[in-house]
Amino acid sequence: MFPDFKTASRDYGHHADTPVGRRLGVIMPSVNTVVEPWFNQAVPGGVQVHGARMLLDPLVTPDSLRRMDHEEGLPAARRLLSCRPHAVAYCCTASTIVQGLAYDQELQQTLESVLQVPCFTAVTALLDALRCLKVGRIAMASPYTDEIDRLEHRFFESAGYEVVAGANLGIADGFSLADPSSEQIYQLGLKAWHHQADALVVSCLNMNSQRVAHVLEKVIGKPVITSTTATLWKLLRSAGVGDRVSGYGVLLEQD
């Protein structure tokens, strides 16, 4: 029987001294309909999520992603600065993947120099999550086109990870990246999985992969790290919030 996808429970109050009134900043493509609703649902009480948007062309291509980054990224960051966030996440996995590891590191440094708070990209969050869980070999699932999916595999290989298997949905329209149902994402994860991998990585911050992470973990017996869960995990920790968030996979349950 197909798994019953339920709203995950949240485990708060694990750290009595967790700072309250923390503001988390997110910079995201204009088409994203996942980050703000889910982050605001999942964060502990007293934590706020504030967003700034970058205009992205309807079709997601390497050229449209580069254009969004270089024309929209810093203006969005400066607008976000006015609400005084304690940490900021650059919430587009694909845009830094298509430009490489050196660009990803340069972007993070630029954001921190402008905002003067901890800043990171979604890819940095994924890499940190893999290190946290001591992962070496990965299977990868994404909603992207074949072109961007190939660039993603190349990116993680350049970062020192062995990509042993993968699968993608071939979606080119940015807004439609959020369309796959929980069942479709679950089946995508199973298709991408390989028993030789240490973890399954599900990329894209405009896909509701967090809904199926815990279910996939039960089936494959290994961690499932998604762009959404990794970014929220690192954003909370970067802002000094140590609370565990249960029900979305082992990563968010780490202290």
Secondary structure, DSSP 8 states (H G I E B T S, - for coil): -------------SSTT--SSEEEEEEEETT--SHHHHHHHHS-TTEEEEEEEE---SB--HHHHHHHHHHHHHHHHHHHHTT--SEEEE--HHHHHTT-HHHHHHHHHHHHHHH-S-EEEHHHHHHHHHHHTT--EEEEEESS-HHHHHHHHHHHHHTT-EEEEEEE----BTGGGG---HHHHHHHHHHH--TT-SEEEE--TTS-GGGTHHHHHHHHSS-EEEHHHHHHHHHHHHTT-----TTS-SGGG--
